[in-house]
Amino acid sequence: MNAPTFREFVAKLRNEGKVIELKKEASLHLELAGVLAALDGKPVLAKAKEVPGIPVVGNLFCSREIICEYFGIGVDELIPKLGAAIEKPSKPAVIEARDAPVLEVTEKEVDLSKLPIPMHAEKDGGKYFSSAVVIANDKEYGRNCSFHRMMVIGKDKVVARILHRHLEEYINRAGATRTANRSTAPSFSAESAGGELEVAFVVGAPINFLLASATSVELGKDEMGIANALAPIRTVKLPNGIEIPADAEFAFEARVTSELMDEGPFVDLTETYDIVRKQRVMKITKIHHRKGAMWHVLLPGALEHKLLMGMPREPTIFREVSKVAKCRGVNITPGGCSWLHAVVSIEKKNEEDGKKAIEAAFAGHKSLKHVVVVDNDIDIYSPASVEWAIATRVQADKDVVILRGQKGSSLDPSADPNTYATTKMGIDATRPLVSHGKNYSKAEWKKVDVKKYL
């Protein structure tokens, strides 16, 4: 049995009374984003004033509880489930184009102004696709699925933020192949870059595909296979040969070009504005969608954005820490932008386990800046519980690890803007195995039924 589609899950939450439905249309210019920000943490169904015919869904996967409801599991089962899917991807079922909901409608022309693409914040460079997942193929490495924000610059063009990772590698390899097939190498101006690539991207995909596409796995591992291992997913081949989720709300056929243009500013995961960079222009050649399609807006820097981007790094930290200690849990915290801070729980067996876990956590998530390692009696999802462990179990001269001159994250405003150099810190907030007369345990009270006394 296939997992719920995007719209099926929205319908389920609506039936359960968990979706706030706006009575008034909201403008795509700042207003819609403002409403989503005010209602952060609550799924929202809205209509855009400029494009009222396409319902907009935001703040959908905004809590671990909602994500776990999709999978029908408990919160404590989520990270092990994601970790298992990363370790053992499985091949999705491919269906015929005539049976694929996402291909029910193909627009006669490409006109992005007819879609509810919002301008999120007043200093943004323009309207942005915020929830789009790009899918690309390489002859040697296979398929890659990854999130990329895209700023609209025309009726059929966007400029996409492409990091120095797998998609860029695919583009460069495609360019190298074309160059090798020519008698003379092409020359590029300052406003162009080598390599072009046929791709697709989707909007309105289910959470298993979104989580899988946000993972940082090695080159050549298929994120669609990770999605299918999380929950069965159907795929279909587009006319341009790219295989996509068959039940997505929207699918776009596109070509990443060698043309470069300014991209940004845009609000990033840290809720601060990212800088303007020269990035690649993507030309959209076809738009497909379901009948009565819905549009997914991922509010930048909000809880849904943080969970989708940060949580898929927890299994990789868990895996690395498990190599040196008994890991019990990992939480990449919202207060740390769901990217820069983590709390790691271990079952301590040796005095050095805490410091080994710190080192392993940084290896498991290269962008991590600060990590706190705690015993498994501490609630890693409670900031107060973690702070209590720091207050009662830490001596700074012995338990704080400082790592200078480290490669940090481009998302960190305080890191060097050119090299991303940063200083990292780990706090070993575990209690010593030998207490030397001090008691590091929190007192426990008798469990009672309070209702009997009230």
C-alpha positions in Angstrom: 0.0 0.0 0.0 1.4 3.4 -1.0 1.9 6.2 1.5 -0.5 9.1 1.5 0.0 11.7 -1.2 0.4 15.3 -0.3 -3.3 16.1 -0.9 -4.4 13.0 1.0 -2.4 14.0 4.0 -3.8 17.5 3.9 -7.3 16.1 3.7 -6.6 13.8 6.7 -5.4 16.7 8.8 -8.4 18.9 7.8 -10.8 16.1 8.8 -9.0 16.0 12.2 -9.4 19.7 12.6 -5.6 20.3 12.6 -5.6 22.8 9.6 -6.4 26.5 9.9 -8.3 27.6 6.8 -8.1 31.3 6.0 -11.4 33.0 5.3 -9.8 35.9 3.5 -7.5 35.7 0.5 -3.9 36.8 1.1 -1.7 38.7 -1.3 1.4 36.8 -2.6 3.4 40.0 -1.9 4.5 39.7 1.7 1.0 39.1 3.1 0.8 35.3 2.7 4.2 34.9 4.3 3.2 37.2 7.1 0.1 35.0 7.8 2.2 31.8 7.8 4.7 33.4 10.1 2.0 34.5 12.6 0.6 30.9 12.5 3.9 29.1 12.6 3.5 25.7 14.0 0.0 25.3 12.7 -0.8 23.9 9.2 -2.5 26.5 7.0 -4.7 26.3 3.9 -5.1 29.6 2.1 -6.0 31.2 -1.2 -3.8 33.8 -2.9 -5.5 37.0 -4.0 -3.6 37.0 -7.3 -4.2 33.3 -8.1 -7.3 32.2 -6.1 -7.8 29.0 -8.2 -4.8 27.2 -6.8 -5.1 26.4 -3.0 -1.9 27.1 -1.0 -0.7 24.9 1.8 1.9 26.1 4.3 3.3 25.1 7.7 2.2 21.5 6.8 5.1 19.4 8.2 5.8 21.8 11.1 6.2 19.3 14.0 7.8 15.9 14.6 4.3 14.8 15.8 2.7 15.6 12.4 5.5 14.0 10.5 5.2 10.9 12.7 1.4 10.9 12.1 2.1 10.6 8.4 4.2 7.5 9.0 2.0 6.1 11.8 4.9 5.9 14.3 6.0 7.4 17.6 8.4 10.3 17.8 11.1 8.1 19.3 10.8 5.8 16.2 11.4 8.6 13.6 15.2 8.9 13.6 15.8 5.1 13.6 13.3 4.8 10.7 15.1 7.5 8.7 18.5 6.0 9.5 17.4 2.6 8.3 16.0 4.0 5.1 19.4 5.8 4.4 21.2 2.5 5.0 18.9 0.4 2.8 17.2 2.3 0.0 14.7 0.4 -2.1 13.5 0.8 -5.7 10.2 2.6 -6.2 7.4 1.2 -8.5 7.4 3.0 -11.9 3.9 3.5 -13.4 2.8 4.5 -16.9 2.3 8.1 -17.8 -1.4 7.6 -18.4 -1.8 6.5 -14.8 0.2 9.3 -13.2 -1.9 12.0 -11.4 0.9 14.6 -11.8 0.5 14.3 -15.6 -3.2 14.8 -15.7 -2.8 18.4 -17.0 0.0 19.8 -19.2 -0.1 23.6 -19.6 0.0 24.9 -23.2 2.5 27.6 -22.2 4.9 28.2 -19.4 3.8 31.2 -17.4 5.0 31.4 -13.8 2.8 34.4 -13.1 -0.2 32.0 -13.1 1.2 30.2 -10.1 0.9 31.3 -6.4 4.6 31.9 -6.0 5.1 34.3 -3.1 7.4 37.2 -2.3 8.2 36.2 1.2 10.1 39.1 2.8 10.6 42.8 1.8 14.3 42.5 1.1 14.0 39.3 -1.0 15.3 39.5 -4.5 11.9 38.5 -5.9 9.3 35.8 -5.8 10.7 32.4 -4.8 10.0 28.7 -5.2 10.7 27.6 -1.6 9.7 23.9 -1.5 10.9 22.7 -4.9 13.0 19.5 -5.2 15.2 19.2 -8.2 15.7 15.7 -9.8 18.7 15.1 -12.1 20.3 12.1 -13.7 23.9 11.2 -14.4 25.1 8.2 -16.5 27.5 7.0 -13.8 26.0 8.1 -10.5 22.3 7.7 -11.3 19.6 9.9 -9.8 19.9 12.8 -7.4 17.1 14.6 -5.6 17.8 17.8 -3.7 16.2 21.0 -2.5 17.0 24.3 -4.3 15.4 27.7 -3.8 14.6 29.4 -7.1 14.0 33.1 -7.7 11.6 33.9 -10.5 13.2 36.2 -13.2 10.7 35.8 -16.0 7.6 33.9 -17.2 9.7 30.8 -17.9 13.0 31.4 -16.1 14.3 31.2 -12.5 17.8 31.6 -11.0 18.5 28.6 -8.7 20.8 28.5 -5.7 23.0 25.5 -6.3 25.5 24.6 -3.6 28.9 22.9 -4.3 27.3 19.4 -4.0 25.9 16.7 -6.1 23.7 18.7 -8.5 26.6 21.0 -9.3 28.8 17.9 -9.9 26.2 16.5 -12.3 26.1 19.8 -14.2 29.9 20.0 -14.5 30.1 16.4 -15.6 27.5 17.1 -18.3 29.5 20.1 -19.5 32.7 18.1 -19.5 31.0 15.4 -21.7 29.8 18.0 -24.2 33.2 19.7 -24.3 34.9 16.3 -24.9 32.6 15.8 -27.9 33.6 19.1 -29.5 36.7 19.7 -31.6 37.4 23.0 -29.7 36.5 23.9 -26.2 33.9 26.7 -25.8 34.7 30.0 -24.2 32.5 31.5 -21.5 32.0 35.1 -20.5 32.0 36.3 -16.9 28.2 36.0 -17.0 28.2 32.3 -17.9 29.5 29.0 -16.6 30.3 25.7 -18.3 27.8 22.9 -18.4 24.0 22.5 -19.0 21.7 19.8 -17.7 18.2 18.6 -18.3 16.4 18.3 -15.0 12.9 18.3 -13.5 11.6 19.7 -10.2 8.4 19.1 -8.2 6.2 21.0 -5.8 3.7 19.4 -3.5 5.4 16.1 -2.7 4.8 13.8 0.3 7.0 14.0 3.4 8.9 10.8 2.7 10.3 12.3 -0.6 10.9 15.7 1.1 12.9 14.1 4.0 14.9 11.9 1.7 15.7 14.8 -0.6 17.0 16.8 2.4 19.5 14.1 3.4 23.2 14.5 2.9 24.2 11.1 1.5 27.2 10.1 -0.6 27.3 10.7 -4.3 25.5 8.0 -6.2 23.0 7.1 -3.5 19.4 7.6 -4.8 17.3 9.8 -2.5 14.2 8.4 -4.3 15.2 5.0 -3.0 15.5 6.4 0.5 12.0 7.9 0.2 10.6 4.5 -1.0 12.3 2.8 2.0 10.5 5.3 4.3 7.1 4.6 2.7 6.3 3.2 -0.7 6.3 5.9 -3.5 5.2 5.7 -7.1 7.3 7.3 -9.8 6.7 8.2 -13.5 9.0 9.2 -16.3 8.5 12.7 -17.8 8.8 13.3 -21.5 12.4 14.5 -20.9 13.3 11.2 -19.3 13.5 12.3 -15.7 11.7 10.0 -13.2 9.7 11.9 -10.6 7.1 11.2 -7.8 3.9 10.3 -9.8 1.6 11.8 -7.1 3.3 15.2 -6.7 1.0 18.2 -7.2 3.2 20.0 -9.8 6.1 18.8 -12.0 8.3 21.1 -14.1 10.6 20.1 -17.0 13.6 22.4 -17.1 17.2 22.9 -18.3 19.9 24.3 -16.1 21.8 26.7 -18.4 25.3 28.2 -18.4 23.9 31.7 -18.0 24.6 33.3 -14.6 22.5 36.0 -12.8 22.3 37.5 -9.4 20.3 35.4 -6.9 19.1 36.8 -3.6 18.8 38.2 -1.1 16.7 35.5 0.5 15.8 34.6 4.1 17.7 31.4 5.1 17.4 28.8 7.7 18.9 31.1 10.3 16.1 33.7 9.7 18.8 36.1 8.4 19.2 37.3 4.8 21.6 35.3 2.7 23.9 37.3 0.4 23.5 37.9 -3.4 25.5 35.5 -5.6 25.9 34.8 -9.3 23.9 31.6 -9.8 22.7 29.5 -12.7 19.6 30.4 -14.7 17.1 27.5 -15.2 14.7 27.6 -18.2 11.4 25.9 -17.6 10.1 24.1 -20.7 6.9 22.3 -19.5 4.5 22.5 -16.6 2.5 19.4 -15.5 0.1 19.2 -12.6 -2.8 17.3 -11.1 -6.4 18.4 -11.6 -7.3 20.8 -8.8 -3.6 21.0 -7.9 -2.4 22.5 -4.5 0.7 24.6 -4.0 3.2 24.0 -1.2 4.8 27.1 0.3 7.8 26.4 2.6 8.2 29.6 4.7 11.9 30.2 5.0 13.3 30.0 8.5 10.0 28.7 10.0 9.5 25.4 11.8 8.6 23.4 8.7 11.8 24.6 6.9 13.9 23.9 10.0 12.5 20.3 10.5 12.8 19.4 6.8 16.4 20.6 6.6 17.8 19.8 10.0 16.1 16.5 11.1 17.6 14.4 8.2 21.1 15.2 9.7 20.2 13.5 13.0 20.6 9.9 11.7 24.1 10.8 10.3 25.1 12.2 13.7 23.6 9.1 15.4 25.5 6.8 13.1 28.9 8.5 13.8 28.4 8.8 17.6 27.3 5.1 17.7 30.8 4.2 16.4 32.4 5.5 19.6 29.6 5.3 22.3 26.2 3.9 22.9 24.0 6.7 21.3 20.5 7.0 22.6 19.2 10.0 20.7 20.0 13.2 18.7 18.1 16.5 18.5 19.2 19.2 16.1 17.5 22.0 17.9 15.2 24.8 16.5 16.9 27.4 18.7 20.2 26.5 16.8 18.4 27.1 13.5 17.9 23.4 13.2 21.4 23.3 11.7 24.1 24.7 13.9 23.3 23.1 17.3 22.6 19.6 18.4 22.0 17.7 21.7 23.3 14.1 21.8 22.3 11.5 24.4 24.6 8.6 25.2 24.7 5.8 27.6 28.1 6.4 29.1 30.4 3.4 29.7 33.8 5.1 29.8 34.9 8.5 31.1 36.0 9.6 27.6 32.7 8.7 25.9 31.4 12.3 26.2 34.4 13.8 24.4 34.5 11.1 21.8 30.8 11.7 21.1 31.5 15.4 20.6 34.1 14.6 18.0 31.9 12.1 16.3 28.9 14.5 16.2 31.0 17.1 14.3 32.0 14.3 11.8 28.3 13.3 11.4 27.2 16.9 10.5 30.0 19.1 9.1 28.0 22.3 9.5 27.4 21.7 13.2 28.8 24.5 15.4 27.9 23.7 19.0 27.0 20.3 20.5 26.0 19.3 24.0 26.4 15.6 25.0 24.2 14.4 27.8 23.3 11.2 29.7 20.2 9.3 28.7 18.3 10.6 31.8 18.1 14.0 30.2 15.3 14.9 27.8 17.1 16.1 24.6 13.9 17.8 23.4 13.6 20.0 26.6 15.9 23.0 26.6 15.4 23.3 30.4 16.5 19.7 30.9 19.6 20.2 28.8 20.4 23.5 30.6 20.0 21.7 33.9 22.6 19.1 32.8 25.0 21.9 31.9 24.4 23.7 35.1 25.0 20.7 37.4 27.4 18.4 35.5 29.8 20.8 33.7 33.1 22.4 34.7 34.2 24.6 31.8 37.9 24.0 32.2 37.5 20.2 31.9 34.3 19.6 30.0 34.3 22.2 27.2 36.1 21.4 24.0 37.1 24.3 21.7 38.0 23.6 18.1 39.5 26.6 16.3 40.0 27.1 12.5 37.2 24.7 11.5 35.2 24.7 8.3 31.7 25.9 9.2 28.4 26.6 7.5 27.6 29.2 4.8 24.4 29.7 6.8 26.2 31.0 9.8 26.3 34.8 9.7 29.2 34.9 12.2 31.4 32.6 10.2 34.0 34.0 7.8 31.9 35.1 4.7 34.5 33.9 2.2 36.1 30.7 3.8 33.3 29.9 6.3 36.0 29.4 8.9 34.5 29.2 12.4 35.3 28.0 16.0 33.3 25.0 17.2 32.4 24.1 20.7 31.4 20.9 22.4 30.1 20.6 25.9 30.4 17.3 27.7 27.4 17.5 30.1 27.6 13.8 31.2 28.1 12.9 34.8 31.3 11.2 35.8 31.2 7.5 36.3 32.9 8.0 39.7 31.2 10.8 41.5 33.8 11.4 44.3 31.1 11.8 46.9 28.9 14.2 44.8 25.4 13.1 43.6 24.7 14.0 40.0 21.2 12.4 39.8 18.0 14.4 39.9 15.7 13.4 42.8 12.6 11.4 41.9 9.1 11.8 43.5 6.5 9.2 44.1 4.1 8.8 41.2 0.6 9.7 42.3 -2.8 10.3 40.7 -3.2 14.0 41.4 -6.9 13.9 40.6 -7.5 11.9 43.8 -6.3 14.9 45.8 -8.1 17.7 44.0 
